[in-house]
Amino acid sequence: MNRLIRPTVGVLLALLAVAALSLAGAEVRAQCPPDVLTSGLQSPLGITQSNKDNLLVAETGTGAPGSGRISIVGLDGTRRTLLAGLPSGINDVNEPAGPAGLFLRGRTLYVLIGIGDTIKAGPIPGTAVPNPSGPSSPIFSSILAVHFSANVEKRTDGFTLSPSDQQTLAGGGTVKLSNGGGDKITIELIANFPDFTPNPLPFFAGNVRGSNPFDLVAVGNQLYVTDGGQNAVWQVDINSGEFSVLTVFAPIPNQFFNPTPPPPSLGGPFVEAVPTGITYSDGQLLVTLFRGFPFPSEASQVVAVDPQTGAQTPFITRLKSAIDVLPITERGDTDYLVLQHASNAGPFLAGPGLLLRFETPGGPGSVIADCLNRPTSMTLDEKTSTVYVTELVGGRVVGIPLP
């Protein structure tokens, strides 16, 4: 029998409160601060998870030659070295640059090596020149394939790549390493991008633009690589090593540019795209555009790129310093996690990093965590629904359970 019930004021207020909570998706928070799995890593930039549940982390190093490293981090927080001695160098903005993005397929780990010390700041602010001393490694701005067994992952105490090994890789040779305990790994160079390209300016003809690969994803026999220096996505054939530019992202006008100071101008007339994270979902590449100095609010975005044509379509917009994106599919429905390096309004990079969740590309995002310290990359443990995030501050890997 149907009955009309008139709720009391108290019940009505309670129902309104529940409704408000269900609508306020942007206010949902996971545990903050997040669980710290490990710390003390050397500028971790990339992370992925193996089918043995271990996390593989790319550490870009200190800038000292050979300080780059790939670590194995167990879910109990223990850290072991998989491969040390990888290139690292101080780049043109005085930061260490070495190993960056990772992608694991079977027992092959694809490792990106960043820009390193291939270029230096030029004589005029905003310009760059080739390193007059030459780079400290011949395999900066490259992709390595590291082949290792499940037994190596389980028990290894690590391997070290020597400077002569780097020369062998640069020359097209294969490096086989043994650690004396019966463990062996094999390393190949898949592609070695140009360290820089000419970028002459009217006031400085010797200016160059560095290649700074940041992240990668494998689709079939192709690798797709974001390059924050070239503002491009490279397409690389895994078998042949041949590569070409799939697409280039255009700059946008700089809202803080003032051609007639005072007040002083923040940056030049345009803001560069700076592509960072990349993944593959539903037939398209999803690329985060971090945006360059002065890092304006709501200028960052996720762009969908057709891997066949390179055509670009805005996917998730009005972000701040988006650095990684991850699709999560459950029962045929796909949501999208977006990692933001910072969260402040206005120019510059300040405020905590955010982990956001979007149920639809054009819909409002909900905040999963707003307490991250300069996050750089993420991976999802599907068994536990935990997102593991690398942070520059403290060299940490933190775990964030999805609501």
ZADORO-686400 format. One record per residue (C-alpha): residue number from 1; residue in three letters; x, y, z. Coordinates in steps of 0.05 Angstrom, whole numbers, plus 5000, padded with zeros to 4 digits. Example, Ala and Ser with C-alpha at 12.3 -4.5 7.8 and 13.67 -1.06 7.14 Angstrom:
<sites>
+-----+-----+------+-------+------+
!   n ! res ! east ! north !   up !
+-----+-----+------+-------+------+
!   1 ! Ala ! 5246 !  4910 ! 5156 !
!   2 ! Ser ! 5273 !  4979 ! 5143 !
+-----+-----+------+-------+------+
</sites>
This chain:
<sites>
+-----+-----+------+-------+------+
!   n ! res ! east ! north !   up !
+-----+-----+------+-------+------+
!   1 ! Met ! 5000 !  5000 ! 5000 !
!   2 ! Asn ! 5027 !  5068 ! 4981 !
!   3 ! Arg ! 5035 !  5118 ! 5036 !
!   4 ! Leu ! 5055 !  5191 ! 5033 !
!   5 ! Ile ! 5104 !  5205 ! 5090 !
!   6 ! Arg ! 5118 !  5276 ! 5111 !
!   7 ! Pro ! 5189 !  5278 ! 5139 !
!   8 ! Thr ! 5205 !  5319 ! 5200 !
!   9 ! Val ! 5252 !  5379 ! 5193 !
!  10 ! Gly ! 5309 !  5338 ! 5223 !
!  11 ! Val ! 5300 !  5281 ! 5174 !
!  12 ! Leu ! 5295 !  5331 ! 5116 !
!  13 ! Leu ! 5360 !  5364 ! 5136 !
!  14 ! Ala ! 5393 !  5296 ! 5142 !
!  15 ! Leu ! 5369 !  5277 ! 5072 !
!  16 ! Leu ! 5394 !  5343 ! 5044 !
!  17 ! Ala ! 5462 !  5331 ! 5076 !
!  18 ! Val ! 5468 !  5262 ! 5044 !
!  19 ! Ala ! 5448 !  5291 ! 4977 !
!  20 ! Ala ! 5500 !  5347 ! 4984 !
!  21 ! Leu ! 5554 !  5295 ! 4999 !
!  22 ! Ser ! 5535 !  5254 ! 4938 !
!  23 ! Leu ! 5538 !  5316 ! 4893 !
!  24 ! Ala ! 5602 !  5345 ! 4921 !
!  25 ! Gly ! 5648 !  5297 ! 4884 !
!  26 ! Ala ! 5704 !  5348 ! 4882 !
!  27 ! Glu ! 5707 !  5347 ! 4958 !
!  28 ! Val ! 5718 !  5272 ! 4967 !
!  29 ! Arg ! 5786 !  5258 ! 4998 !
!  30 ! Ala ! 5825 !  5194 ! 5007 !
!  31 ! Gln ! 5873 !  5184 ! 5065 !
!  32 ! Cys ! 5918 !  5245 ! 5074 !
!  33 ! Pro ! 5975 !  5242 ! 5084 !
!  34 ! Pro ! 5982 !  5180 ! 5040 !
!  35 ! Asp ! 6017 !  5117 ! 5062 !
!  36 ! Val ! 6092 !  5123 ! 5050 !
!  37 ! Leu ! 6117 !  5058 ! 5020 !
!  38 ! Thr ! 6190 !  5079 ! 5014 !
!  39 ! Ser ! 6232 !  5143 ! 5013 !
!  40 ! Gly ! 6303 !  5166 ! 4998 !
!  41 ! Leu ! 6300 !  5150 ! 4924 !
!  42 ! Gln ! 6342 !  5194 ! 4877 !
!  43 ! Ser ! 6290 !  5238 ! 4841 !
!  44 ! Pro ! 6240 !  5183 ! 4820 !
!  45 ! Leu ! 6207 !  5200 ! 4754 !
!  46 ! Gly ! 6175 !  5136 ! 4728 !
!  47 ! Ile ! 6139 !  5077 ! 4759 !
!  48 ! Thr ! 6105 !  5012 ! 4736 !
!  49 ! Gln ! 6085 !  4946 ! 4767 !
!  50 ! Ser ! 6106 !  4876 ! 4748 !
!  51 ! Asn ! 6063 !  4814 ! 4748 !
!  52 ! Lys ! 6102 !  4794 ! 4810 !
!  53 ! Asp ! 6070 !  4854 ! 4845 !
!  54 ! Asn ! 6137 !  4891 ! 4853 !
!  55 ! Leu ! 6141 !  4965 ! 4834 !
!  56 ! Leu ! 6196 !  4984 ! 4785 !
!  57 ! Val ! 6219 !  5056 ! 4794 !
!  58 ! Ala ! 6263 !  5099 ! 4749 !
!  59 ! Glu ! 6308 !  5145 ! 4790 !
!  60 ! Thr ! 6337 !  5201 ! 4748 !
!  61 ! Gly ! 6397 !  5207 ! 4794 !
!  62 ! Thr ! 6436 !  5264 ! 4825 !
!  63 ! Gly ! 6466 !  5291 ! 4760 !
!  64 ! Ala ! 6532 !  5256 ! 4773 !
!  65 ! Pro ! 6550 !  5210 ! 4714 !
!  66 ! Gly ! 6525 !  5140 ! 4725 !
!  67 ! Ser ! 6479 !  5158 ! 4783 !
!  68 ! Gly ! 6415 !  5138 ! 4747 !
!  69 ! Arg ! 6382 !  5075 ! 4771 !
!  70 ! Ile ! 6323 !  5027 ! 4765 !
!  71 ! Ser ! 6299 !  5001 ! 4832 !
!  72 ! Ile ! 6254 !  4943 ! 4851 !
!  73 ! Val ! 6208 !  4964 ! 4908 !
!  74 ! Gly ! 6168 !  4910 ! 4943 !
!  75 ! Leu ! 6099 !  4924 ! 4970 !
!  76 ! Asp ! 6130 !  4917 ! 5039 !
!  77 ! Gly ! 6173 !  4978 ! 5024 !
!  78 ! Thr ! 6239 !  4942 ! 5014 !
!  79 ! Arg ! 6283 !  4968 ! 4958 !
!  80 ! Arg ! 6333 !  4930 ! 4915 !
!  81 ! Thr ! 6372 !  4953 ! 4854 !
!  82 ! Leu ! 6355 !  4923 ! 4787 !
!  83 ! Leu ! 6403 !  4965 ! 4745 !
!  84 ! Ala ! 6451 !  5020 ! 4767 !
!  85 ! Gly ! 6502 !  5061 ! 4729 !
!  86 ! Leu ! 6451 !  5092 ! 4682 !
!  87 ! Pro ! 6466 !  5161 ! 4653 !
!  88 ! Ser ! 6450 !  5224 ! 4693 !
!  89 ! Gly ! 6471 !  5296 ! 4682 !
!  90 ! Ile ! 6454 !  5367 ! 4701 !
!  91 ! Asn ! 6409 !  5397 ! 4648 !
!  92 ! Asp ! 6402 !  5468 ! 4621 !
!  93 ! Val ! 6357 !  5489 ! 4679 !
!  94 ! Asn ! 6406 !  5462 ! 4731 !
!  95 ! Glu ! 6367 !  5399 ! 4750 !
!  96 ! Pro ! 6389 !  5326 ! 4746 !
!  97 ! Ala ! 6363 !  5289 ! 4686 !
!  98 ! Gly ! 6370 !  5214 ! 4671 !
!  99 ! Pro ! 6323 !  5154 ! 4672 !
! 100 ! Ala ! 6250 !  5176 ! 4665 !
! 101 ! Gly ! 6189 !  5137 ! 4639 !
! 102 ! Leu ! 6182 !  5061 ! 4643 !
! 103 ! Phe ! 6138 !  5011 ! 4607 !
! 104 ! Leu ! 6138 !  4937 ! 4622 !
! 105 ! Arg ! 6115 !  4884 ! 4572 !
! 106 ! Gly ! 6126 !  4813 ! 4594 !
! 107 ! Arg ! 6198 !  4807 ! 4618 !
! 108 ! Thr ! 6222 !  4868 ! 4578 !
! 109 ! Leu ! 6227 !  4935 ! 4612 !
! 110 ! Tyr ! 6230 !  4995 ! 4565 !
! 111 ! Val ! 6269 !  5051 ! 4598 !
! 112 ! Leu ! 6271 !  5123 ! 4574 !
! 113 ! Ile ! 6335 !  5163 ! 4586 !
! 114 ! Gly ! 6323 !  5238 ! 4590 !
! 115 ! Ile ! 6361 !  5298 ! 4565 !
! 116 ! Gly ! 6419 !  5295 ! 4614 !
! 117 ! Asp ! 6474 !  5346 ! 4603 !
! 118 ! Thr ! 6470 !  5348 ! 4527 !
! 119 ! Ile ! 6453 !  5422 ! 4526 !
! 120 ! Lys ! 6469 !  5481 ! 4572 !
! 121 ! Ala ! 6438 !  5549 ! 4583 !
! 122 ! Gly ! 6457 !  5599 ! 4529 !
! 123 ! Pro ! 6487 !  5668 ! 4536 !
! 124 ! Ile ! 6418 !  5701 ! 4532 !
! 125 ! Pro ! 6362 !  5683 ! 4581 !
! 126 ! Gly ! 6315 !  5632 ! 4549 !
! 127 ! Thr ! 6367 !  5605 ! 4500 !
! 128 ! Ala ! 6406 !  5540 ! 4500 !
! 129 ! Val ! 6470 !  5515 ! 4467 !
! 130 ! Pro ! 6502 !  5446 ! 4458 !
! 131 ! Asn ! 6544 !  5426 ! 4518 !
! 132 ! Pro ! 6613 !  5454 ! 4499 !
! 133 ! Ser ! 6646 !  5397 ! 4538 !
! 134 ! Gly ! 6603 !  5345 ! 4505 !
! 135 ! Pro ! 6551 !  5302 ! 4540 !
! 136 ! Ser ! 6574 !  5255 ! 4595 !
! 137 ! Ser ! 6539 !  5196 ! 4561 !
! 138 ! Pro ! 6525 !  5177 ! 4489 !
! 139 ! Ile ! 6456 !  5149 ! 4505 !
! 140 ! Phe ! 6419 !  5209 ! 4532 !
! 141 ! Ser ! 6351 !  5219 ! 4499 !
! 142 ! Ser ! 6343 !  5145 ! 4483 !
! 143 ! Ile ! 6302 !  5082 ! 4496 !
! 144 ! Leu ! 6333 !  5021 ! 4527 !
! 145 ! Ala ! 6303 !  4951 ! 4529 !
! 146 ! Val ! 6323 !  4912 ! 4592 !
! 147 ! His ! 6307 !  4838 ! 4590 !
! 148 ! Phe ! 6307 !  4801 ! 4656 !
! 149 ! Ser ! 6276 !  4737 ! 4684 !
! 150 ! Ala ! 6226 !  4729 ! 4740 !
! 151 ! Asn ! 6281 !  4697 ! 4781 !
! 152 ! Val ! 6325 !  4758 ! 4772 !
! 153 ! Glu ! 6267 !  4802 ! 4795 !
! 154 ! Lys ! 6257 !  4758 ! 4856 !
! 155 ! Arg ! 6328 !  4752 ! 4882 !
! 156 ! Thr ! 6377 !  4798 ! 4847 !
! 157 ! Asp ! 6424 !  4844 ! 4884 !
! 158 ! Gly ! 6431 !  4886 ! 4821 !
! 159 ! Phe ! 6473 !  4900 ! 4760 !
! 160 ! Thr ! 6515 !  4960 ! 4740 !
! 161 ! Leu ! 6522 !  4990 ! 4671 !
! 162 ! Ser ! 6592 !  5016 ! 4659 !
! 163 ! Pro ! 6613 !  5075 ! 4615 !
! 164 ! Ser ! 6641 !  5025 ! 4564 !
! 165 ! Asp ! 6574 !  4989 ! 4564 !
! 166 ! Gln ! 6540 !  5055 ! 4547 !
! 167 ! Gln ! 6588 !  5063 ! 4488 !
! 168 ! Thr ! 6571 !  4992 ! 4465 !
! 169 ! Leu ! 6497 !  5008 ! 4467 !
! 170 ! Ala ! 6507 !  5073 ! 4429 !
! 171 ! Gly ! 6544 !  5035 ! 4375 !
! 172 ! Gly ! 6486 !  4986 ! 4366 !
! 173 ! Gly ! 6514 !  4929 ! 4407 !
! 174 ! Thr ! 6479 !  4886 ! 4459 !
! 175 ! Val ! 6503 !  4887 ! 4531 !
! 176 ! Lys ! 6497 !  4824 ! 4574 !
! 177 ! Leu ! 6510 !  4834 ! 4648 !
! 178 ! Ser ! 6523 !  4783 ! 4703 !
! 179 ! Asn ! 6527 !  4799 ! 4777 !
! 180 ! Gly ! 6569 !  4739 ! 4796 !
! 181 ! Gly ! 6512 !  4705 ! 4832 !
! 182 ! Gly ! 6485 !  4670 ! 4770 !
! 183 ! Asp ! 6437 !  4726 ! 4752 !
! 184 ! Lys ! 6440 !  4755 ! 4682 !
! 185 ! Ile ! 6404 !  4811 ! 4644 !
! 186 ! Thr ! 6408 !  4834 ! 4572 !
! 187 ! Ile ! 6404 !  4907 ! 4550 !
! 188 ! Glu ! 6392 !  4935 ! 4480 !
! 189 ! Leu ! 6384 !  5005 ! 4453 !
! 190 ! Ile ! 6318 !  5012 ! 4415 !
! 191 ! Ala ! 6324 !  5084 ! 4392 !
! 192 ! Asn ! 6372 !  5142 ! 4403 !
! 193 ! Phe ! 6338 !  5208 ! 4389 !
! 194 ! Pro ! 6378 !  5270 ! 4368 !
! 195 ! Asp ! 6404 !  5305 ! 4430 !
! 196 ! Phe ! 6379 !  5372 ! 4402 !
! 197 ! Thr ! 6354 !  5405 ! 4340 !
! 198 ! Pro ! 6372 !  5475 ! 4313 !
! 199 ! Asn ! 6325 !  5529 ! 4337 !
! 200 ! Pro ! 6355 !  5595 ! 4312 !
! 201 ! Leu ! 6326 !  5660 ! 4339 !
! 202 ! Pro ! 6330 !  5729 ! 4307 !
! 203 ! Phe ! 6376 !  5752 ! 4363 !
! 204 ! Phe ! 6415 !  5687 ! 4372 !
! 205 ! Ala ! 6427 !  5642 ! 4313 !
! 206 ! Gly ! 6462 !  5588 ! 4354 !
! 207 ! Asn ! 6401 !  5571 ! 4396 !
! 208 ! Val ! 6381 !  5497 ! 4400 !
! 209 ! Arg ! 6321 !  5458 ! 4426 !
! 210 ! Gly ! 6338 !  5397 ! 4467 !
! 211 ! Ser ! 6305 !  5329 ! 4463 !
! 212 ! Asn ! 6277 !  5309 ! 4531 !
! 213 ! Pro ! 6236 !  5244 ! 4528 !
! 214 ! Phe ! 6193 !  5235 ! 4590 !
! 215 ! Asp ! 6144 !  5177 ! 4584 !
! 216 ! Leu ! 6126 !  5121 ! 4537 !
! 217 ! Val ! 6074 !  5069 ! 4520 !
! 218 ! Ala ! 6076 !  5007 ! 4475 !
! 219 ! Val ! 6019 !  4992 ! 4427 !
! 220 ! Gly ! 6031 !  4931 ! 4383 !
! 221 ! Asn ! 6102 !  4936 ! 4356 !
! 222 ! Gln ! 6104 !  5011 ! 4364 !
! 223 ! Leu ! 6129 !  5054 ! 4422 !
! 224 ! Tyr ! 6100 !  5124 ! 4431 !
! 225 ! Val ! 6144 !  5173 ! 4469 !
! 226 ! Thr ! 6129 !  5242 ! 4496 !
! 227 ! Asp ! 6185 !  5293 ! 4488 !
! 228 ! Gly ! 6178 !  5354 ! 4532 !
! 229 ! Gly ! 6236 !  5389 ! 4498 !
! 230 ! Gln ! 6212 !  5380 ! 4427 !
! 231 ! Asn ! 6138 !  5388 ! 4446 !
! 232 ! Ala ! 6125 !  5324 ! 4407 !
! 233 ! Val ! 6106 !  5251 ! 4408 !
! 234 ! Trp ! 6155 !  5204 ! 4375 !
! 235 ! Gln ! 6133 !  5139 ! 4342 !
! 236 ! Val ! 6185 !  5084 ! 4346 !
! 237 ! Asp ! 6184 !  5016 ! 4312 !
! 238 ! Ile ! 6208 !  4966 ! 4365 !
! 239 ! Asn ! 6236 !  4917 ! 4315 !
! 240 ! Ser ! 6274 !  4964 ! 4269 !
! 241 ! Gly ! 6288 !  5022 ! 4316 !
! 242 ! Glu ! 6264 !  5071 ! 4263 !
! 243 ! Phe ! 6230 !  5133 ! 4292 !
! 244 ! Ser ! 6192 !  5194 ! 4268 !
! 245 ! Val ! 6151 !  5250 ! 4297 !
! 246 ! Leu ! 6077 !  5231 ! 4302 !
! 247 ! Thr ! 6052 !  5299 ! 4325 !
! 248 ! Val ! 6076 !  5366 ! 4351 !
! 249 ! Phe ! 6038 !  5407 ! 4402 !
! 250 ! Ala ! 6032 !  5482 ! 4389 !
! 251 ! Pro ! 6046 !  5535 ! 4441 !
! 252 ! Ile ! 5991 !  5578 ! 4470 !
! 253 ! Pro ! 5990 !  5653 ! 4485 !
! 254 ! Asn ! 6020 !  5674 ! 4552 !
! 255 ! Gln ! 5969 !  5713 ! 4591 !
! 256 ! Phe ! 6024 !  5740 ! 4636 !
! 257 ! Phe ! 6066 !  5769 ! 4579 !
! 258 ! Asn ! 6074 !  5844 ! 4581 !
! 259 ! Pro ! 6113 !  5873 ! 4521 !
! 260 ! Thr ! 6118 !  5942 ! 4554 !
! 261 ! Pro ! 6138 !  5935 ! 4627 !
! 262 ! Pro ! 6129 !  5957 ! 4681 !
! 263 ! Pro ! 6101 !  5912 ! 4710 !
! 264 ! Pro ! 6152 !  5860 ! 4688 !
! 265 ! Ser ! 6132 !  5806 ! 4640 !
! 266 ! Leu ! 6129 !  5733 ! 4664 !
! 267 ! Gly ! 6161 !  5695 ! 4607 !
! 268 ! Gly ! 6155 !  5706 ! 4533 !
! 269 ! Pro ! 6094 !  5716 ! 4489 !
! 270 ! Phe ! 6078 !  5641 ! 4486 !
! 271 ! Val ! 6075 !  5582 ! 4534 !
! 272 ! Glu ! 6101 !  5516 ! 4508 !
! 273 ! Ala ! 6061 !  5451 ! 4511 !
! 274 ! Val ! 6112 !  5406 ! 4548 !
! 275 ! Pro ! 6080 !  5337 ! 4538 !
! 276 ! Thr ! 6094 !  5291 ! 4597 !
! 277 ! Gly ! 6051 !  5229 ! 4613 !
! 278 ! Ile ! 6024 !  5183 ! 4559 !
! 279 ! Thr ! 5979 !  5122 ! 4558 !
! 280 ! Tyr ! 5934 !  5084 ! 4510 !
! 281 ! Ser ! 5859 !  5077 ! 4517 !
! 282 ! Asp ! 5802 !  5059 ! 4470 !
! 283 ! Gly ! 5843 !  5066 ! 4406 !
! 284 ! Gln ! 5876 !  5133 ! 4423 !
! 285 ! Leu ! 5936 !  5159 ! 4459 !
! 286 ! Leu ! 5923 !  5204 ! 4519 !
! 287 ! Val ! 5978 !  5255 ! 4531 !
! 288 ! Thr ! 5984 !  5305 ! 4588 !
! 289 ! Leu ! 6008 !  5374 ! 4569 !
! 290 ! Phe ! 6043 !  5403 ! 4631 !
! 291 ! Arg ! 6054 !  5472 ! 4600 !
! 292 ! Gly ! 6117 !  5513 ! 4609 !
! 293 ! Phe ! 6136 !  5576 ! 4648 !
! 294 ! Pro ! 6101 !  5613 ! 4678 !
! 295 ! Phe ! 6055 !  5552 ! 4688 !
! 296 ! Pro ! 5987 !  5588 ! 4683 !
! 297 ! Ser ! 5925 !  5560 ! 4717 !
! 298 ! Glu ! 5875 !  5520 ! 4675 !
! 299 ! Ala ! 5922 !  5518 ! 4615 !
! 300 ! Ser ! 5945 !  5446 ! 4626 !
! 301 ! Gln ! 5904 !  5390 ! 4595 !
! 302 ! Val ! 5899 !  5318 ! 4571 !
! 303 ! Val ! 5897 !  5312 ! 4496 !
! 304 ! Ala ! 5874 !  5252 ! 4455 !
! 305 ! Val ! 5920 !  5235 ! 4397 !
! 306 ! Asp ! 5903 !  5189 ! 4339 !
! 307 ! Pro ! 5962 !  5141 ! 4334 !
! 308 ! Gln ! 5950 !  5133 ! 4259 !
! 309 ! Thr ! 5946 !  5206 ! 4238 !
! 310 ! Gly ! 5972 !  5246 ! 4297 !
! 311 ! Ala ! 5907 !  5286 ! 4299 !
! 312 ! Gln ! 5896 !  5320 ! 4367 !
! 313 ! Thr ! 5831 !  5329 ! 4406 !
! 314 ! Pro ! 5823 !  5362 ! 4474 !
! 315 ! Phe ! 5802 !  5308 ! 4524 !
! 316 ! Ile ! 5806 !  5336 ! 4595 !
! 317 ! Thr ! 5818 !  5411 ! 4601 !
! 318 ! Arg ! 5827 !  5467 ! 4652 !
! 319 ! Leu ! 5881 !  5431 ! 4692 !
! 320 ! Lys ! 5943 !  5456 ! 4728 !
! 321 ! Ser ! 6010 !  5422 ! 4712 !
! 322 ! Ala ! 5981 !  5353 ! 4692 !
! 323 ! Ile ! 6039 !  5304 ! 4691 !
! 324 ! Asp ! 6007 !  5235 ! 4683 !
! 325 ! Val ! 5942 !  5203 ! 4663 !
! 326 ! Leu ! 5916 !  5132 ! 4675 !
! 327 ! Pro ! 5851 !  5100 ! 4650 !
! 328 ! Ile ! 5817 !  5052 ! 4697 !
! 329 ! Thr ! 5763 !  5006 ! 4670 !
! 330 ! Glu ! 5713 !  4967 ! 4712 !
! 331 ! Arg ! 5653 !  4928 ! 4684 !
! 332 ! Gly ! 5661 !  4962 ! 4617 !
! 333 ! Asp ! 5662 !  5033 ! 4645 !
! 334 ! Thr ! 5726 !  5075 ! 4640 !
! 335 ! Asp ! 5745 !  5130 ! 4688 !
! 336 ! Tyr ! 5809 !  5171 ! 4683 !
! 337 ! Leu ! 5859 !  5188 ! 4737 !
! 338 ! Val ! 5899 !  5252 ! 4727 !
! 339 ! Leu ! 5961 !  5269 ! 4768 !
! 340 ! Gln ! 5975 !  5343 ! 4778 !
! 341 ! His ! 6045 !  5365 ! 4799 !
! 342 ! Ala ! 6018 !  5428 ! 4833 !
! 343 ! Ser ! 5951 !  5460 ! 4848 !
! 344 ! Asn ! 5959 !  5535 ! 4860 !
! 345 ! Ala ! 5920 !  5587 ! 4822 !
! 346 ! Gly ! 5958 !  5637 ! 4780 !
! 347 ! Pro ! 6029 !  5630 ! 4754 !
! 348 ! Phe ! 6087 !  5588 ! 4781 !
! 349 ! Leu ! 6085 !  5519 ! 4813 !
! 350 ! Ala ! 6062 !  5517 ! 4886 !
! 351 ! Gly ! 6012 !  5481 ! 4929 !
! 352 ! Pro ! 6004 !  5406 ! 4938 !
! 353 ! Gly ! 6000 !  5358 ! 4880 !
! 354 ! Leu ! 5932 !  5328 ! 4866 !
! 355 ! Leu ! 5904 !  5261 ! 4845 !
! 356 ! Leu ! 5839 !  5272 ! 4807 !
! 357 ! Arg ! 5787 !  5224 ! 4780 !
! 358 ! Phe ! 5742 !  5239 ! 4720 !
! 359 ! Glu ! 5682 !  5195 ! 4705 !
! 360 ! Thr ! 5675 !  5227 ! 4637 !
! 361 ! Pro ! 5727 !  5270 ! 4600 !
! 362 ! Gly ! 5683 !  5331 ! 4599 !
! 363 ! Gly ! 5654 !  5323 ! 4668 !
! 364 ! Pro ! 5676 !  5350 ! 4736 !
! 365 ! Gly ! 5734 !  5316 ! 4769 !
! 366 ! Ser ! 5734 !  5291 ! 4840 !
! 367 ! Val ! 5795 !  5299 ! 4885 !
! 368 ! Ile ! 5823 !  5232 ! 4909 !
! 369 ! Ala ! 5883 !  5263 ! 4945 !
! 370 ! Asp ! 5906 !  5335 ! 4954 !
! 371 ! Cys ! 5969 !  5323 ! 4996 !
! 372 ! Leu ! 6023 !  5302 ! 4947 !
! 373 ! Asn ! 6094 !  5331 ! 4945 !
! 374 ! Arg ! 6114 !  5344 ! 4873 !
! 375 ! Pro ! 6086 !  5279 ! 4844 !
! 376 ! Thr ! 6115 !  5255 ! 4778 !
! 377 ! Ser ! 6083 !  5189 ! 4757 !
! 378 ! Met ! 6033 !  5135 ! 4779 !
! 379 ! Thr ! 6013 !  5063 ! 4770 !
! 380 ! Leu ! 5952 !  5024 ! 4793 !
! 381 ! Asp ! 5955 !  4959 ! 4833 !
! 382 ! Glu ! 5891 !  4928 ! 4807 !
! 383 ! Lys ! 5891 !  4874 ! 4861 !
! 384 ! Thr ! 5886 !  4923 ! 4918 !
! 385 ! Ser ! 5858 !  4985 ! 4881 !
! 386 ! Thr ! 5917 !  5025 ! 4906 !
! 387 ! Val ! 5950 !  5079 ! 4864 !
! 388 ! Tyr ! 6025 !  5084 ! 4876 !
! 389 ! Val ! 6054 !  5153 ! 4862 !
! 390 ! Thr ! 6127 !  5176 ! 4858 !
! 391 ! Glu ! 6145 !  5242 ! 4891 !
! 392 ! Leu ! 6206 !  5285 ! 4881 !
! 393 ! Val ! 6204 !  5312 ! 4952 !
! 394 ! Gly ! 6235 !  5260 ! 4997 !
! 395 ! Gly ! 6245 !  5213 ! 4939 !
! 396 ! Arg ! 6182 !  5177 ! 4960 !
! 397 ! Val ! 6134 !  5125 ! 4934 !
! 398 ! Val ! 6066 !  5133 ! 4967 !
! 399 ! Gly ! 6003 !  5091 ! 4964 !
! 400 ! Ile ! 5933 !  5120 ! 4956 !
! 401 ! Pro ! 5873 !  5073 ! 4961 !
! 402 ! Leu ! 5818 !  5089 ! 4911 !
! 403 ! Pro ! 5751 !  5103 ! 4945 !
+-----+-----+------+-------+------+
</sites>
